[in-house]
Amino acid sequence: MYLDDSLKKIIEKDVDKFLKKEISEIIREITGNLESTEYDENSNFKTDLNFDSLDYTRLIVDAEDTFNIEIKDSENVKFSTPKEFKEYILKKIEQRELERGFKY
């Protein structure tokens, strides 16, 4: 059983909003520039956005707390862009709801 399309869109908007806020905040801290927080969803966390391991870990922990999901250490090395991270979060949310037996 998969999530209803309208519910998926709502969840996706929430994930987009979260990522924009968190990534922008980290970019501001890295650059010291309060104005420049633009990034592309295909930007590489390390090479384009200058994320270090602490920035990356913070993003993961904040996502876990915000969306009540668990991202195992063995899985988090797979994310190199915001787009990949978003897709993973959406899958984890869907998996969590299906495991709970949530009916849509």
C-alpha positions in Angstrom: 0.0 0.0 0.0 1.4 3.4 -0.9 0.6 6.9 0.2 -2.2 8.7 -1.5 -1.0 11.2 -4.1 -2.5 14.2 -2.4 -0.9 13.3 0.9 2.4 12.7 -0.8 2.2 16.3 -2.2 1.6 17.7 1.2 4.5 15.7 2.8 6.7 16.7 -0.1 6.0 20.4 0.4 6.9 20.0 4.1 10.2 18.2 3.2 11.0 21.0 0.7 10.3 23.7 3.2 12.4 21.9 5.8 15.3 21.4 3.5 15.2 25.0 2.2 15.3 26.3 5.8 17.9 24.0 7.1 20.3 24.1 4.1 19.9 27.9 3.9 20.8 28.3 7.6 23.9 26.1 7.3 25.0 28.0 4.1 24.6 31.3 6.0 26.8 29.9 8.8 29.4 28.6 6.5 29.7 31.7 4.3 28.9 34.3 7.0 26.7 35.9 4.4 23.2 36.4 5.6 21.8 37.2 2.2 23.3 34.5 -0.1 21.5 31.2 0.6 20.7 30.2 -2.9 21.4 26.6 -3.9 20.2 24.1 -6.5 18.5 20.8 -5.6 21.3 19.1 -7.6 24.1 21.0 -5.7 26.7 18.7 -4.2 26.7 19.1 -0.4 30.5 19.0 -0.2 31.8 20.6 -3.3 29.1 23.1 -4.1 27.7 24.0 -0.7 30.9 23.5 1.3 29.3 21.2 3.9 31.6 19.5 6.2 30.8 16.4 8.2 29.3 18.4 11.1 27.0 20.3 8.7 25.9 17.1 7.1 25.3 15.4 10.5 23.3 18.4 11.7 21.1 18.2 8.6 20.5 14.5 9.2 19.8 14.8 12.9 17.4 17.7 12.2 15.6 15.7 9.6 15.3 12.7 12.0 13.8 14.9 14.7 11.5 16.9 12.4 10.0 13.9 10.5 10.4 11.2 13.2 12.5 8.9 11.1 15.8 7.1 11.6 18.6 7.5 9.2 21.2 4.8 9.9 24.9 5.7 9.6 25.3 3.1 6.9 22.7 4.8 4.8 23.6 8.5 5.1 26.7 8.3 3.0 24.5 7.9 -0.1 23.2 11.5 -0.1 25.3 13.9 -2.1 22.6 16.4 -3.1 19.5 18.0 -1.5 17.4 16.2 -4.2 18.7 12.8 -3.2 18.2 13.6 0.5 14.6 14.7 -0.1 13.8 11.5 -2.0 15.3 9.5 0.8 13.3 11.4 3.5 10.1 10.8 1.5 10.8 7.1 1.3 11.5 6.9 5.0 8.2 8.7 5.8 6.3 6.3 3.6 8.0 3.3 5.0 7.3 4.5 8.6 3.6 5.0 7.9 3.3 1.6 6.1 5.0 -0.2 9.0 2.5 1.5 11.4 -0.3 0.2 9.3 -1.5 3.6 8.4 -4.3 3.3 5.8 -4.8 5.9 3.1 
